[in-house]
């Protein structure tokens, strides 16, 4: 894989080299896309895939765990929620950790500790122990989700940031497929073998340590000028030269405290993005966690349900590709409003499907549009905040998502346990997507803007 031709991006100084200071975001207007960026994309792509794998593996193994521990639907719902409770606890903390020790080291620590704790859960002797360990693995694993998107965005040229961040988000269906494949492959050996294999994802921390540089935005914010210049040189493969006497800087109007997210300048955007994360996550996760059960209500066997989910995950991939292509041309807002609106229509079709063919078609459309929107949304969140608050803002976004993830499985489980119809259950879930569309309209567009 080669770099963009050098005649298009010759070695060049940063803009206004005579100035004593320069914004890192302005430097990245001139940084070309190189093999180093694509290498970082591949490594962080699998970090996100591992996160998705870990979140979904407990859903796919839930029937096996329920059989061993004699669990009813409510207990299974609580077990699925355990990891999300842990993520809820850890989400706000990891944003601060990343600001203190760096993006790269936070991801490494998150991966490593998750792997160890998850491995321990495979040997849990009873339901209570398993619940506690899944909760702790959530505290550890959420660091990957809080930091990975912000880190990747801070490595990318401005004009490629949106499209490539959406591609990073496509690690989600890959993680789902890996988790599903592992479940089917190791099904004869039981859920413990499946969790052991899942835990080996923690070893990917070695790849992050080896092939992903630290964020030059963070390095500049820590006044590590030589390291920031070296990272930009590495990312541009020597094509952007920054004079030694020029100081790289980022927006220092904020200091990175949680309370600054709710200052007068940022209050509106923070409340909007936190609420959107809650409603969007509820609408998506409320369906995904109980999809095998809901499909069995429609007469599909468990293996058939897994096949249905696998096909849905495959439909997500072109959804990400379409969203990546469109976000650079139309902007974040138009793509998300369009895609989530289409998801609402697909969700309505799914709730009211009277034939198996209609069930498949509407769910595949739901997967295409909702995950495409998720990819763009993941890119949009970090662009709303200056560097000292970027991972902190992501922390609150993931916190809101995990609140929805904790509540949705248990409440949907209660609806199913007390005999709620398929149509009513999916309609309630779908209503949250409709609210999301309305809220997104009021968030400012950020396509083409430099990070602060």
Secondary structure, 3 states (H helix, E strand, C coil): CCCCCCCCCCCEECCCCCCCEEEHHHHCCCCCCCHHHHHHHHHHHHHHHHHHHHHHHHHHHHHHHHHHHCCCHHHHHHHHHHHHHHHHHHHHHHHHHHHHHCHHHHHHHHHHHHHHHHHHHCCCCCHHHHHHHHHHHHHHHHHHHHHHHHHHHCCCCHHHHHHHHHHHHCHHHHHHHHHHHHHHHHHHHCHHHHHHHHHHHHHHHHHHHHHCCCCHHHHHHCCCHHHHHHHHHHHHCCCEECCCCCEEECCCCCCCCHHHHHCCCCHHHHHHHHHHHHHHHHHHHHHHCCHHHHHHHCCCCHHHHHHHHHHHHHHHHHHHHHHHHHHHHHCHHHHHHHHHHHHHHHHHHHHCCCCHHHHHHHHHHHHHHHHHHHHHHHHHHHHCCCHHHHHHHHHHHHHHHHHHHHHHHHHHHHHHHCCCCHHHHHHHHHHHHHHHHHHHCCCCCCCCCCCC
